[in-house]
């Protein structure tokens, strides 16, 4: 409360003269208790020292402040007790996200999760053919799962259809009851166990770190993404293992053409599709010959403007 000049002047006058007529007092002087009325002189206001007035005015505020501090401390103590109960209960739950660092930690955790599968194992494996040593370990594990009645679905890229070790593995697990499909497009690696736990790589260098996910909403999101890709895939069955369907090549070619039009290099395309760089170069050369391109930049332009990506596959 900022005193006005009139109030200061009247207070000074009251101090000099000893009092003021009651009708001359300013409301702020009375509110600040700088002027008081004596019972024997109701028509006169007497000045009060500011230190005494301050004690009178500030005492209730200090008391209210102390009361609020006591209430705050009491509430903090109560919430601390409930917090301890909350943390103790949550500590018994599985963590929603766990970072796995190093190949051993990743493989051991994955093996335990997959072995614990009771109903369904979903796997998306980009990058083309898999190393032979990985296929040997996976075959034994997958056959055991399928024998227990676990449904297993796996997505690979089309390029595995020309990788004989991976194709031999697929033939055996399909015979045991697994379902395998392939897709030309680039997708992310994911393993989903019973729709309760999922594993994804932390970076493009997939062997260094992985994230174990048990948050229901995130696992549900990853499962739905898998299902969308699965619906667009081409099944791998006994016939397609022996004879590669023409749609596989046209699908792969169109994916390569899209990547060229987007300005990607042969090396980038090969890495994403799990192909050799030489195979990609063959596709690029054929496209250049068919469209009459004399440079990579012109080829990308012709692919984007010629309408070859808009027509039916073939």
N, C-alpha and C positions, 0 to 999 in steps of 0.2 A: 504494500500500500504506500503510494508516493504522496507525502503531505503537500498540500497546496500552499501558496504564499499567504493566503488569508489565514489558514490555520496556524502557520508559523508566527504570523504577526499577532494573532489573538493570544496564543500561548505566551509569547514574550510579554504582552500587555498584562496578562494575568499574573505572571511572575513578578513584574514590577509593582503592580497595584495590589497584589495579594488575592484578587478574585475578579470574577466577571459576572455580569448579570446572566441569569440562566438563559434568557432569550438571545443572548449574543453568542452563545457557544456553538461551534461547528459540530455536526454529527460525527465527523471523523475523530475529533478530540475526545468525544465521549466514548466512541467505539474503541479507541486505543487506550481508554481509561487514564488519559492524561489530565482529565478534569473530573472532579467528584463533587457530589452533593452531600452536605451534612444534614442529618435529620432535623437539626434545629434551624437550618437556614435553607429551605428548599428553593428559594428564589435566587440563590447565589451558587456559582461554580468556583471551586478552589483548585489550583494547579497541583498536580501530583508529579513527583520526580520520575523521569523516564525509566530509571532502573527499577523502581517499584512497579510502575505500570507494565513494564516488560515482563516481570515475574508473573503478574496477574493474568496477562494476555497469553503468554507462552506456556504457562503450566498445563492447561488442558491439551495443547498441541503435543507437548512432550509426553504427557500421559497416553495420548492416542498413539503416538509413535512407538512408545514402549509396548503398548498392547499389540500393535501390528507386528512388531518384532517377535514377541512371544508367540503369536499365532503362526508366524512364518516358521519359526524353529519347530513348533509342534507339528506343522504340516510336513516339513522336511523329514522329521523323524518318522512320521507315519509312512510317507512314501518310500523312505529307505527300507523299512521293514517289508513293504509290499514288493519293492525291487529285489530284495534278497530272495523272496519266494519265487518271483518271476524268473530270475536268473538260474535258480536251482532247478526249476522245472524245465527250462529251456536247455539246460546243460545235458539233459538226458536225451534230447532229440538229436537226430542225425543232422549234421551241418548241411545247409542248402547248397553250398558251393565249396569244393575242396580243390586246391591247386596241387597237381601232381608234377613233380619236377624230376627229370631223369628217366631214362628208358626202363630201368628196373622197377621203379615205383609205378610207372604207367602200366607196364605189362603185368605186374603182380596184381594190381588193383583191378585191371580189366579182366584178368583170368578169374579172380574171385567173383566178380559181378556176373560174368557170363556163366560160370558154373552154377551160380545160384538162380539162374533163370528158370522159371517154372512154366511160362506160357508162351512168350514171344521174344524173339531177338531180331531187331531191325538194324541193318548195317548199310551205310553208304560209303563205298570205297573208291574215291576218284584216283586218277593218276595212272591208269593202264594196268598192265600185268604186274602181279605181285612177286616178290622174291620167292624162290623155291623153298628156302628154309621156313619162311612164314607160312607158306601153303601146307607144308608137312605138319606143322604144329596145329594149324587151323583145321585141317581135315580130321584129325583124331578128336579134337574138341567138338567140332560140329556134328560129327556122326554120333557121338555120345548124346548130345543135346537132342538131336532128331529122334534117337531111339527112346528118349524119355517122353516124347510127344510134344516137344517145344517147337512151335512154328517158327521157321527161320526164313526171312526175306532179305535179299542183298541186292544192292544196286551197284553196278560197275559202269564204266564208260565203254562205248562200243569197241574201243581198241583192244579190250581183253579177248575179243573173238579171234584175234590173230596171234595171241600169246599162248603157245601150246601148254606150258606148265599150268597156267591159270585155267585154261580151257579144260584140261584133264581134271583139275580139282573140281571145277563147276560140274562136270559130267558126273562125278562120283557123289557130290552132295545133292544134286538134283535127283539122282537115282534113289538116294536115301530119304527124299521127301522135301528137300529145300526148294525154295522158289528164288530164281535169279533172273534179273532183268538188266538191260543196259540202256544207256542214254548217251547221246552225243554231247550234250551241253555240260558245262562245268558246274559242279556242285560241291558242297562242303562235306568233309568227312564227319561222320557221326555214328555212334553206336548207342542203341537204346535197348535197355533190358526191362522187359515186362512193363514198359511205359511208366516206370518208377525212377529209373536212373539213366542218365545220358552222359556220354563222354564226347568232348569235342577238343580239337587241338587249340592251343593258345595262340600259335603263330603259324606262318607258312612252313617253318621248319618243324614238322609235326612230331619229330622224335624227342624233342627237348622238354616239352611241357604240355600238359593236358589239363582240362578242367572237368572234374566230376560234378555233375549237376543232379540234385535231388529235389529242387524246388518244383512242386507240381505244375505251376503255370508255365515255367520255362520248358519242362519236359513235354508238356502238352503241345506247346508251340513247335518244338522241334519234331515231334511225332507228326503233326499236321503237315509240316513242310516236307517230311519224308513221304507222306501219303500223296501229296500233290506231285512230287517227282515220280513216284511209283506208277501213278496213273498214266504218265506220259511215256513210260519206258516200253521197250520191246522185249518180250520174254525170251529167255534162253531155254530151249527144249532140245530133245534128242535130234530133231530134224535141223534146227538152226545151228547146232554144234557141228554137224557134218557139212551143211551147206549154208553159207552166210547169206541171209536174205538181202535182196537188192536194196531194200529200204534202209538197211544199215549203212551202206556206202553213201546213198544219197543224203541221209541224215548227217553223216560225218562231213560230207562235202559242203553241205549248206552251213554247218557250224564253222567250218574253216573259212568259207567265203565271208560270213558275217564278221569273223575276227579280222580278216584282211581289210574289209571295208572300214573297220573301226581303227585301223592303223597299227594293229599288233604285229610284232615280228614273228618270224618262223620259230624262233626259240621259245617265245612266250606261248605261242599256239601249241607247240609240241608238249611243253610242260603241262599245260592245262588239260590237254586231251589225252595225255599218257601215250603219245606217239613219238617216234623218232623224228629228229629234225629233217632227215632225208625224206621221210614219207610226206611230211608237210610240204617240202620243196617240190615234190612230184605233183601234188594237188595244185600248188601255186602255178607251176609251169603249164599244166593242162588248162587252168583257168585263163592264163595269159594268152595261150594259143587260141582258145575258143573265142575270147573277146577281142583279140587283136591288140593287146596291150604291149607297150614298149617300155614301161617302167612300173615300179611298185606303186607309186603314187597314182599313176593313170589307171592301174588295175583296180585299186580301191575305189576310184571315182566311177569307173565303168560298172563295177559290181553294184554300187549304190544306186546308179541311175539307169541301168539297163533293164531292171525288173526281174532279174534272174532269181532273186530271193522272194519274189512275190508269187511266182507260179507254183504249181504242185511239184513235190519232190520227184526226181527222176533224171 
